[in-house]
Amino acid sequence: MSEDIITKILDRNNLNEAFKRVKANKGASGIDDMDIEETKAYIKEHKNTIVWQLYNRKYQPQPVRRVEIPKPNGGKRKLGIPTVLDRVIQQAVVQVLSPMFEPHFSDNSYGFRPNRSCEKAIIKALEFMNDGYDWVVDIDLEKFFDNVPHDKLLRLVSDVVKDGNIVSLVNKFLKAGVMVENEFEETMVGTPQGGPLSPLLSNIILNKLDKELEARGLKFVRYADDIIILVKSEKAANRVMSSITDYIERKLGLKVNMTKTKVCKPNELKYLGFGFYKQSKYEVIPHEESKKKFKRKLKGLTKRCESISLDKRFERLNWLIRGWVNYFKISKMKNFLTQIDGWLRTRIRMIIWKMWKLPKTRALNLIKCGLNMDEATRTAYSRKGYYALARTYQLGSTISKARLSKPNKTKERRGLIFALDYYVA
């Protein structure tokens, strides 16, 4: 059994698939500064040595590189970026271990699992709410990935993986350490975000919480460390919050952030970026914070001072718009997207007006776009500001949505995707 698992991990096809996935993720290099192609060459040259080390418990992962990502609330999320080689090995391990753990995981766990998604988590939460479970216990785990106790986690791994070699390798990845500004720091607790192994390990330890919630007959939804429990009364919610907080801290060795953990109704909840409201039944919308963040990103991509081509700018905007709308596609958001599209067209017209620069050039381009000479000249020589001009009939009818929107066989159109059109398509 022991040899079967390590043999599957080090199987040529499994390693090739792991390398492809790491390459597709386009992550940054680790502390060795080796990119994906340099690592590929290194693996070819040293493959036999790497395989021998893994078979004989001699492989030693390198420390991860610390990267801090700003949070919307002003804090920072710590990421640990392993070397590309370590990411490939972690991915190879995950591809073999994940199917072993899948049968043990809860149906109400949706994060980092095959055929599961945020969308399905939200749909399940709505199902519970509309069945009358409309008091929510919103559990916030304090710096979850930084506080996972290694001993408890490894015990849970070894319960399923009866292979000391693999458990030892997982332990080495957990204790590889971190480089912070060229200083080495030990990692005695935690599973750094940034490597392929971390999501699986988070599900393994939190599966114990899932099983406890199931044993108590509670309705819940979990996506990674984002957990909500749904009950039918405020009294029950407060009781559950108290008892589950005690269980998490006493049995799992994790910390609950009591300033953010709360009991609330669905309309006061933000979960996975979604908000909830009730008419005849509970529905979802993008949360106000998610809307503001989306608008900030669009604003950042439509700065007039940035000197890039329209095609490149539209490419970036399209990537953002498609991703955002796809994520929130189960939401009711036509009114919001209508407003965003109108605002975005105004900003694009301001960019184009600046690109045309001289009044003579502006007049000629307006005429090309169908405006008569008198109106084109008056508009081109107007002393109005960018914003005021961008909202005029003259610019609205010439730099129109049809001219800016996605091409359908004509080369005249620039190819900008508008969020509402993409949402209803």
Residue pairs with C-beta under 8 A, 6 or more apart in sequence:
1 162
1 163
2 162
2 163
2 164
2 165
5 96
5 161
5 163
5 165
5 166
6 54
6 55
6 163
6 165
6 166
8 14
8 96
9 54
9 92
9 93
9 95
9 96
9 166
10 51
10 54
10 55
10 92
14 92
14 95
14 96
15 88
15 92
17 92
17 95
18 88
18 89
18 91
18 92
18 95
19 40
19 43
19 88
19 91
21 91
21 196
22 36
22 84
22 87
22 88
22 91
22 196
23 36
27 81
27 84
27 87
27 194
28 65
28 67
28 81
29 35
29 81
29 83
29 84
30 62
30 64
30 65
30 81
30 82
30 83
30 84
30 86
30 87
31 62
31 63
31 64
31 65
31 83
31 179
32 62
32 83
32 85
34 42
34 83
34 84
34 85
35 84
36 84
38 84
39 83
39 84
39 85
39 88
42 85
43 50
43 85
43 88
50 59
50 85
50 89
52 58
53 59
53 60
54 89
54 169
55 165
57 165
57 168
57 169
59 89
59 169
59 172
60 172
60 176
61 82
61 83
61 86
61 89
61 172
61 173
61 176
62 82
62 83
62 86
62 176
63 176
63 177
63 178
63 179
63 184
64 80
64 81
64 82
64 176
64 177
64 178
64 179
64 192
64 194
64 195
65 80
65 81
65 82
65 178
65 179
66 78
66 79
66 80
66 81
66 178
66 179
66 180
66 181
67 78
67 79
67 80
67 81
67 194
68 76
68 77
68 78
68 79
69 76
69 77
69 79
70 76
70 77
71 77
72 289
72 293
77 193
78 145
78 146
78 192
78 193
79 192
79 193
79 194
80 178
80 192
80 193
80 194
80 195
81 194
81 195
82 90
82 173
82 176
82 194
82 195
86 173
86 176
86 195
87 195
87 196
90 173
90 195
90 196
90 197
91 196
93 166
93 169
93 170
93 197
94 196
94 197
94 200
97 161
97 166
97 200
98 114
98 200
100 160
100 161
101 160
101 200
101 203
101 204
101 207
102 113
102 114
104 160
104 207
105 113
105 203
105 207
105 210
106 207
106 210
106 211
106 213
106 214
106 222
108 124
108 210
108 213
108 214
108 220
108 221
108 222
109 116
109 203
109 206
109 207
109 210
109 222
109 223
110 116
110 117
110 118
110 120
110 121
110 124
110 221
110 222
110 223
111 121
111 199
111 202
111 203
111 222
111 223
111 224
111 226
112 199
112 200
112 202
112 203
112 224
113 203
118 223
118 272
118 273
118 327
119 327
119 329
119 330
121 221
121 222
121 223
121 272
122 271
122 272
122 274
122 284
122 330
123 330
124 221
125 221
125 228
125 230
125 271
125 276
126 276
126 282
126 283
126 284
128 219
128 221
128 230
129 230
129 266
129 276
129 282
130 281
130 282
132 232
133 219
133 230
133 231
133 232
134 230
134 232
134 265
134 266
134 282
135 230
135 231
135 232
135 233
135 234
135 236
135 237
135 263
135 264
135 265
136 228
136 229
136 230
136 237
136 263
136 264
136 265
136 266
136 269
137 228
137 229
137 230
137 231
137 237
137 240
137 241
137 244
137 261
137 262
137 263
138 227
138 228
138 260
138 261
138 262
138 263
138 264
138 269
138 271
139 227
139 228
139 229
139 241
139 244
139 245
139 248
139 256
139 261
140 256
140 257
140 260
140 261
141 147
141 225
141 227
141 248
141 254
141 255
141 256
141 257
142 254
142 255
142 256
142 257
143 255
144 202
144 225
144 254
145 190
145 191
145 192
145 193
145 198
145 202
145 225
146 189
146 190
147 189
147 190
147 253
147 254
147 255
148 189
148 190
148 191
148 201
148 202
148 205
148 254
149 189
149 252
149 253
149 254
150 171
150 174
150 175
150 188
150 189
152 205
152 252
152 253
153 174
153 191
153 201
153 204
153 205
154 167
154 170
154 171
154 174
156 204
156 205
156 207
156 208
157 166
157 167
157 170
157 201
157 204
158 167
161 167
170 197
170 201
173 195
173 197
174 187
174 190
174 191
174 201
175 186
175 187
175 188
176 187
177 184
177 185
177 186
177 187
178 184
178 185
178 187
178 192
179 185
191 197
191 198
191 201
191 202
192 198
199 224
202 224
202 225
203 224
205 252
205 254
206 222
206 224
206 225
206 227
206 252
208 251
208 252
209 222
209 227
209 244
209 247
209 248
209 252
210 220
210 222
212 244
212 247
212 251
213 220
213 229
213 244
218 229
218 230
218 231
218 240
219 229
219 230
219 231
220 227
220 228
220 229
220 230
221 227
221 228
221 230
221 271
222 228
223 272
226 271
226 272
228 269
228 271
229 237
229 240
229 241
229 244
231 237
231 240
234 263
237 263
238 263
241 261
241 263
245 256
245 258
245 261
248 254
248 256
249 255
249 256
266 276
266 277
266 278
266 282
267 275
267 276
267 277
267 278
269 275
269 276
270 287
270 289
273 286
273 287
273 289
273 290
273 327
273 328
274 284
274 285
274 286
274 287
274 290
274 328
274 331
275 284
275 285
275 286
275 287
275 288
275 290
276 282
276 283
276 284
276 285
277 283
277 284
277 285
283 331
283 332
284 330
284 331
284 332
285 331
285 332
285 333
285 336
286 294
286 328
286 331
286 333
286 336
290 328
291 336
294 320
294 324
294 340
295 340
295 343
297 320
298 317
298 320
298 321
298 340
298 344
298 347
299 347
301 313
301 316
301 317
301 320
302 313
302 317
302 344
302 347
302 348
302 351
304 350
304 351
304 354
304 386
306 313
310 351
310 352
310 355
310 414
311 414
311 415
313 351
314 414
314 415
314 416
317 344
317 416
317 417
318 415
318 416
318 417
321 417
321 418
321 419
321 422
322 417
322 422
324 419
325 337
325 419
325 422
325 423
329 423
333 423
334 420
334 423
334 424
337 419
337 420
337 423
338 420
340 419
340 420
341 401
341 418
341 419
341 420
341 421
344 418
344 419
345 396
345 399
345 401
345 404
345 418
346 387
346 390
346 391
347 390
348 399
348 404
348 416
349 389
349 390
349 395
349 396
349 399
350 386
350 387
350 389
350 390
352 399
353 362
353 386
353 389
353 390
353 395
354 386
356 362
356 365
359 380
359 381
360 380
362 376
362 379
362 380
363 373
363 376
363 377
363 379
363 380
363 381
364 376
366 375
366 376
366 379
366 380
366 394
366 398
367 373
367 376
369 398
369 399
369 403
370 397
370 398
371 379
371 394
371 397
371 398
375 394
376 394
379 389
379 392
379 394
379 395
382 389
384 392
389 395
401 418
402 413
403 412
403 413
403 414
404 413
404 414
404 416
405 413
405 414
405 415
405 416
405 417
405 418
405 421
406 413
406 415
406 416
406 417
406 421
407 413
407 414
407 415
